[in-house]
Amino acid sequence: MTIKKTLAAAATAVVLAASATAAQAQDTIRIATEGAFPPFNTIDESGQLQGFDVDIANALCKEMEADCEIVAQDWDGIIPGLLAKKYDAIIASMSITPERQKAVDFTDPYYSNKLQFVAPKGQEIDTSPEALEGKTIGAQRATISGQWLEENVPGADIKLYGTQEEAFLDLASGRLDAVLNDVYVTYDWLQTEEGGTFEFKGEPVYDEDKIGIAVRKGDDELLNRLNEALAAIIEDGTYADINEKYFPFSIY
C-alpha cells in the first residue's frame, strides 16, 4: 500500500470514528427529575436518584437504546431549565395542565393521579371547601394541589412549600390542619413512622390528573420516541414490574 493510500485510509477511519462519536453524543438524553417527591423521585443516602420516575426513565432509555443521564432539579426551576436546554425532558410526576401545555409539549400519560386531603387520625375534618375556611392547609408550590386550594378554598390559610417533604414536616409538627397532595405520594408517606398517625380524609377532590413527560415545544422526534418506548414497556410488562415495586395496585 502506498503512503498516499495509507494516509487516505487513516483519514477515512478518523472521519468514521468521529461520526460514530457524534452520533452517540447526539443520542445521549438528559432527563430532569426533582429528587424530593418519594416514592416517585428521591435522593438516597449515597446521593443517587431513585424512585418510580427514575426507573421509568431508565426503562424508556433502554427501550430507545439511548444513553440516559438523569439530573436533579428543584421543582420551581424545572420547566425553565428545560426551556434553557439544560436537559431534554422532564420525568418528575408532572401533571399535564393547559397552562404548562402553553410552554412545553407532553407525551402520552404514564400514570393517572388524584388529589386528597391528609390529616391526623381521630381528628374529624370536613373537607368541603366551605368547612375548610379558616383552616391552615399546606401544599407544594407550583402544583395542581396548590392551584386547587387557591381556586376552591380562598377562605383557608394556604401555606405553599418548595417541596412536598417540607409540607409533610409541618403537618407532622402540628403547624398545619391538613395537607392536600397526590394520593400515591401521600400513601407512601403514610407507611412511614412519621406518617403513621395520619390518614386520608374525605374523598379525592380531583381525580382527572394525568401525568406526562415534558419536552421542549417542537421536539417532535424525541416526543415520538418517548411515546413509542412508553407503549413498548407497557406492552412487554416492564411498566407493570416497576409499578409493582412501589405500589400494590396499578397507577397507570
Kinemage of the C-alpha trace (Angstrom):
@kinemage 1
@onewidth
@group {chain A} dominant
@subgroup {mainchain}
@vectorlist {calphas} color= white
{ca met a 1} P 0.000 0.000 0.000
{ca thr a 2} L 1.400 3.416 -0.931
{ca ile a 3} L 1.921 6.162 1.614
{ca lys a 4} L -0.850 8.171 -0.108
{ca lys a 5} L -3.338 5.273 0.222
{ca thr a 6} L -2.302 4.668 3.821
{ca leu a 7} L -2.918 8.313 4.698
{ca ala a 8} L -6.268 8.257 2.914
{ca ala a 9} L -7.331 5.121 4.763
{ca ala a 10} L -6.285 6.644 8.086
{ca ala a 11} L -8.168 9.820 7.316
{ca thr a 12} L -11.297 7.815 6.472
{ca ala a 13} L -11.022 5.891 9.742
{ca val a 14} L -10.764 9.136 11.699
{ca val a 15} L -13.862 10.548 9.969
{ca leu a 16} L -15.879 7.378 10.630
{ca ala a 17} L -14.808 7.311 14.277
{ca ala a 18} L -15.718 10.975 14.682
{ca ser a 19} L -19.095 10.370 13.035
{ca ala a 20} L -19.807 7.443 15.361
{ca thr a 21} L -18.830 9.513 18.406
{ca ala a 22} L -21.031 12.396 17.254
{ca ala a 23} L -23.975 10.055 16.695
{ca gln a 24} L -23.510 8.551 20.146
{ca ala a 25} L -23.306 12.008 21.726
{ca gln a 26} L -26.484 13.089 19.936
{ca asp a 27} L -28.268 10.044 21.365
{ca thr a 28} L -27.493 10.954 24.962
{ca ile a 29} L -30.750 12.106 26.509
{ca arg a 30} L -30.584 14.298 29.601
{ca ile a 31} L -33.604 13.904 31.832
{ca ala a 32} L -34.512 16.037 34.836
{ca thr a 33} L -36.427 14.959 37.911
{ca glu a 34} L -36.970 16.680 41.244
{ca gly a 35} L -35.420 14.279 43.729
{ca ala a 36} L -37.754 15.330 46.557
{ca phe a 37} L -41.046 13.576 45.794
{ca pro a 38} L -40.857 9.992 47.128
{ca pro a 39} L -41.612 7.349 46.059
{ca phe a 40} L -41.557 8.841 42.552
{ca asn a 41} L -38.225 10.606 42.779
{ca thr a 42} L -35.858 10.991 45.692
{ca ile a 43} L -32.156 11.022 46.542
{ca asp a 44} L -30.898 8.070 48.582
{ca glu a 45} L -28.224 8.027 51.281
{ca ser a 46} L -25.494 7.565 48.692
{ca gly a 47} L -26.644 10.629 46.756
{ca gln a 48} L -28.191 8.659 43.896
{ca leu a 49} L -31.544 9.466 42.324
{ca gln a 50} L -34.096 6.722 42.905
{ca gly a 51} L -37.839 6.156 42.521
{ca phe a 52} L -40.647 5.293 40.134
{ca asp a 53} L -39.899 8.207 37.793
{ca val a 54} L -36.214 7.276 37.670
{ca asp a 55} L -36.984 3.624 36.929
{ca ile a 56} L -39.395 4.640 34.172
{ca ala a 57} L -36.771 6.977 32.695
{ca asn a 58} L -34.159 4.222 32.653
{ca ala a 59} L -36.615 1.745 31.114
{ca leu a 60} L -37.523 4.204 28.363
{ca cys a 61} L -33.879 4.924 27.578
{ca lys a 62} L -33.133 1.196 27.424
{ca glu a 63} L -36.045 0.679 25.041
{ca met a 64} L -34.838 3.554 22.862
{ca glu a 65} L -31.249 2.248 23.039
{ca ala a 66} L -30.172 5.704 24.167
{ca asp a 67} L -27.658 6.742 26.780
{ca cys a 68} L -29.545 8.250 29.697
{ca glu a 69} L -28.299 10.913 32.085
{ca ile a 70} L -30.698 11.781 34.894
{ca val a 71} L -30.174 15.002 36.835
{ca ala a 72} L -31.864 16.582 39.862
{ca gln a 73} L -33.543 19.966 39.512
{ca asp a 74} L -35.590 21.971 42.030
{ca trp a 75} L -39.276 21.951 41.148
{ca asp a 76} L -39.658 25.715 40.787
{ca gly a 77} L -36.963 25.825 38.105
{ca ile a 78} L -37.677 22.561 36.329
{ca ile a 79} L -39.582 23.935 33.307
{ca pro a 80} L -37.288 26.980 32.922
{ca gly a 81} L -34.335 24.572 32.924
{ca leu a 82} L -35.895 22.562 30.111
{ca leu a 83} L -36.538 25.688 28.057
{ca ala a 84} L -32.933 26.790 28.663
{ca lys a 85} L -31.792 23.413 27.226
{ca lys a 86} L -30.134 22.263 30.449
{ca tyr a 87} L -31.781 18.894 29.733
{ca asp a 88} L -34.041 17.358 27.100
{ca ala a 89} L -37.022 16.025 29.038
{ca ile a 90} L -38.698 16.118 32.446
{ca ile a 91} L -39.815 12.896 34.116
{ca ala a 92} L -40.906 14.184 37.500
{ca ser a 93} L -44.571 13.277 38.044
{ca met a 94} L -45.626 16.448 36.244
{ca ser a 95} L -49.346 16.965 35.723
{ca ile a 96} L -50.476 17.779 32.201
{ca thr a 97} L -52.250 21.135 32.535
{ca pro a 98} L -53.392 23.723 29.964
{ca glu a 99} L -51.021 26.288 31.486
{ca arg a 100} L -47.988 24.021 31.139
{ca gln a 101} L -49.015 22.988 27.633
{ca lys a 102} L -48.501 26.598 26.586
{ca ala a 103} L -44.799 26.248 27.458
{ca val a 104} L -43.950 22.582 26.778
{ca asp a 105} L -45.224 19.502 24.958
{ca phe a 106} L -46.234 16.339 26.797
{ca thr a 107} L -46.082 12.662 25.944
{ca asp a 108} L -48.992 10.324 26.465
{ca pro a 109} L -49.719 9.984 30.208
{ca tyr a 110} L -47.607 7.420 32.036
{ca tyr a 111} L -49.839 7.334 35.102
{ca ser a 112} L -53.024 8.886 36.496
{ca asn a 113} L -53.287 10.772 39.749
{ca lys a 114} L -55.802 12.032 42.315
{ca leu a 115} L -55.686 14.731 44.975
{ca gln a 116} L -56.838 14.012 48.516
{ca phe a 117} L -56.513 15.606 51.940
{ca val a 118} L -54.499 14.042 54.749
{ca ala a 119} L -54.776 14.954 58.447
{ca pro a 120} L -54.235 13.378 61.897
{ca lys a 121} L -56.038 10.141 62.722
{ca gly a 122} L -59.016 10.531 65.019
{ca gln a 123} L -59.482 14.166 64.066
{ca glu a 124} L -62.773 14.842 62.355
{ca ile a 125} L -62.336 17.169 59.414
{ca asp a 126} L -64.912 18.188 56.853
{ca thr a 127} L -63.080 18.562 53.538
{ca ser a 128} L -65.767 20.590 51.796
{ca pro a 129} L -64.457 23.987 50.646
{ca glu a 130} L -66.878 25.816 52.932
{ca ala a 131} L -65.814 23.867 56.032
{ca leu a 132} L -62.113 24.408 55.290
{ca glu a 133} L -62.405 28.190 55.585
{ca gly a 134} L -60.171 29.345 58.420
{ca lys a 135} L -58.139 26.115 58.414
{ca thr a 136} L -54.400 26.127 57.731
{ca ile a 137} L -53.816 23.901 54.713
{ca gly a 138} L -50.491 23.015 53.133
{ca ala a 139} L -49.448 22.020 49.610
{ca gln a 140} L -46.392 22.125 47.403
{ca arg a 141} L -45.894 25.324 45.451
{ca ala a 142} L -46.500 25.353 41.668
{ca thr a 143} L -48.561 22.142 41.758
{ca ile a 144} L -52.182 21.390 40.964
{ca ser a 145} L -52.727 20.829 44.715
{ca gly a 146} L -51.724 24.399 45.461
{ca gln a 147} L -53.689 25.686 42.487
{ca trp a 148} L -56.809 23.760 43.555
{ca leu a 149} L -56.638 25.209 47.068
{ca glu a 150} L -56.208 28.771 45.812
{ca glu a 151} L -59.106 28.422 43.380
{ca asn a 152} L -61.530 26.486 45.603
{ca val a 153} L -60.737 27.363 49.222
{ca pro a 154} L -59.847 31.083 49.199
{ca gly a 155} L -61.010 31.398 52.816
{ca ala a 156} L -58.344 28.984 54.097
{ca asp a 157} L -54.875 29.973 55.250
{ca ile a 158} L -52.923 28.295 52.448
{ca lys a 159} L -49.256 27.544 53.055
{ca leu a 160} L -47.203 26.642 49.970
{ca tyr a 161} L -43.855 24.854 50.217
{ca gly a 162} L -40.852 24.353 47.997
{ca thr a 163} L -41.032 20.571 48.390
{ca gln a 164} L -43.703 18.112 49.455
{ca glu a 165} L -41.418 16.844 52.209
{ca glu a 166} L -41.494 20.307 53.807
{ca ala a 167} L -45.295 20.289 53.786
{ca phe a 168} L -45.408 16.874 55.459
{ca leu a 169} L -42.881 18.048 58.043
{ca asp a 170} L -45.091 20.987 59.046
{ca leu a 171} L -48.146 18.709 59.163
{ca ala a 172} L -46.318 16.271 61.446
{ca ser a 173} L -45.182 19.186 63.622
{ca gly a 174} L -48.754 20.382 64.104
{ca arg a 175} L -48.354 23.612 62.157
{ca leu a 176} L -50.981 22.586 59.603
{ca asp a 177} L -54.525 21.279 59.955
{ca ala a 178} L -54.240 19.259 56.745
{ca val a 179} L -52.288 18.823 53.523
{ca leu a 180} L -53.622 18.367 50.010
{ca asn a 181} L -51.410 16.209 47.844
{ca asp a 182} L -51.134 13.434 45.248
{ca val a 183} L -52.663 10.278 46.707
{ca tyr a 184} L -49.766 7.986 45.769
{ca val a 185} L -47.102 10.177 47.354
{ca thr a 186} L -49.261 10.544 50.457
{ca tyr a 187} L -49.885 6.792 50.504
{ca asp a 188} L -46.124 6.227 50.595
{ca trp a 189} L -45.683 8.774 53.409
{ca leu a 190} L -48.438 7.144 55.470
{ca gln a 191} L -46.355 3.944 55.555
{ca thr a 192} L -43.508 5.767 57.334
{ca glu a 193} L -43.073 6.224 61.088
{ca glu a 194} L -43.668 9.966 60.737
{ca gly a 195} L -46.839 9.499 58.708
{ca gly a 196} L -48.232 6.592 60.702
{ca thr a 197} L -50.500 8.770 62.861
{ca phe a 198} L -52.171 10.399 59.845
{ca glu a 199} L -54.807 9.252 57.367
{ca phe a 200} L -56.695 10.299 54.260
{ca lys a 201} L -59.737 12.478 54.841
{ca gly a 202} L -62.848 12.639 52.683
{ca glu a 203} L -62.921 11.627 49.038
{ca pro a 204} L -60.451 12.747 46.367
{ca val a 205} L -61.248 16.315 45.366
{ca tyr a 206} L -59.737 15.908 41.898
{ca asp a 207} L -59.365 12.610 40.055
{ca glu a 208} L -58.690 13.566 36.443
{ca asp a 209} L -54.977 14.292 36.772
{ca lys a 210} L -52.799 12.812 34.018
{ca ile a 211} L -49.018 12.687 34.424
{ca gly a 212} L -46.763 13.081 31.381
{ca ile a 213} L -43.186 13.574 30.265
{ca ala a 214} L -42.404 17.154 29.223
{ca val a 215} L -40.177 18.091 26.270
{ca arg a 216} L -39.496 21.391 24.550
{ca lys a 217} L -42.103 22.504 22.042
{ca gly a 218} L -41.202 21.363 18.550
{ca asp a 219} L -39.020 18.468 19.725
{ca asp a 220} L -41.308 16.042 17.914
{ca glu a 221} L -38.643 13.416 17.269
{ca leu a 222} L -37.935 12.917 20.983
{ca leu a 223} L -41.635 13.129 21.811
{ca asn a 224} L -42.456 10.359 19.330
{ca arg a 225} L -39.571 8.188 20.503
{ca leu a 226} L -40.711 8.516 24.119
{ca asn a 227} L -44.309 7.680 23.232
{ca glu a 228} L -43.227 4.608 21.263
{ca ala a 229} L -40.957 3.472 24.086
{ca leu a 230} L -43.700 4.027 26.663
{ca ala a 231} L -46.133 1.898 24.653
{ca ala a 232} L -43.474 -0.810 24.349
{ca ile a 233} L -42.668 -1.060 28.076
{ca ile a 234} L -46.377 -1.193 28.872
{ca glu a 235} L -46.878 -3.955 26.306
{ca asp a 236} L -43.932 -6.120 27.409
{ca gly a 237} L -44.665 -5.925 31.149
{ca thr a 238} L -41.717 -3.727 32.137
{ca tyr a 239} L -44.051 -0.972 33.313
{ca ala a 240} L -46.067 -3.419 35.443
{ca asp a 241} L -42.881 -4.690 37.091
{ca ile a 242} L -41.859 -1.128 38.011
{ca asn a 243} L -45.377 -0.356 39.267
{ca glu a 244} L -45.359 -3.443 41.491
{ca lys a 245} L -42.030 -2.425 43.005
{ca tyr a 246} L -43.655 0.677 44.539
{ca phe a 247} L -47.413 0.038 44.833
{ca pro a 248} L -49.662 -2.975 45.498
{ca phe a 249} L -52.139 -1.566 42.946
{ca ser a 250} L -51.933 -0.191 39.414
{ca ile a 251} L -51.409 3.546 38.981
{ca tyr a 252} L -51.439 3.511 35.171
